[in-house]
Amino acid sequence: MTKKSQKKNSQINLDCPVRDTSGKKVDTISLKSRLFDGEVNLPLLQQVVLMYQANQRSGTASCKTRAHVSGGGKKPWRQKGTGRARTGSIRNPLWRGGGVIFGPHPRDFSYTLPQKLKKKALKSSLNEKLLAKNLIIVNAIKLEGPKTKKFSSILELLGIKDRESAIVIIQDLDINIKLASRNIPNISIKTFNNINAMDVLRHNKLIIQQSALNSLMRSLQ
């Protein structure tokens, strides 16, 4: 892996198996080479992940300056004649209980990057999962009810180990899947139009519905 990017076109297999919820192969899908070209742009991924992390910062850290600390309205002693250093307030930053010099104040850390870079970063993160053989394509995921035990067994049959982190990308939001996954640690549910590079990279495995993958490939062209 180079410092700039990793590209392995000769080692990438664009014909991937499609499995059902029991883990059996039921079909094969041909991935688009324009999207899955085997290139992982590491500097871009770092840049985009830092942006998403900065956008999650609350920015509420705050310290009081001498103007905000209560008290200190009266001059402690006269200016001259005491033999002590002159001072004007007991809330001087040099005194115990005084204000803070250059302390943090509430601020907004969020910023954005061009949409084109975000799409390229998402493309690189998908290629990283494909190269690492951590991409699992499922024909459909359906639950009759919000059953955590049933959904957990599906993940196990798809090769997700106990407490292994995985993101499941579906076509449309399914309330049964969402409720069934709430009590399973390290599992995230996202729709294809609501994911980013950080979502993909922070999980070890990527499970995606076939319909969601087709929609994602069209949106990233």
Secondary structure, DSSP 8 states (H G I E B T S, - for coil): --SSEEE-GGG---EEEEE-TTS-EEEEEE--TTT--SEEEHHHHHHHHHHHHHHT---------TTTSS---S-SS-SSSSSS---S-TT-TTSTT---TT------------HHHHHHHHHHHHHHHHHTT-EEEES----SS--HHHHHHHHHHTT--TT--EEEEESS--HHHHHHTTTSTTEEEEEGGG--HHHHHTSSEEEEEHHHHHHHHHHT-
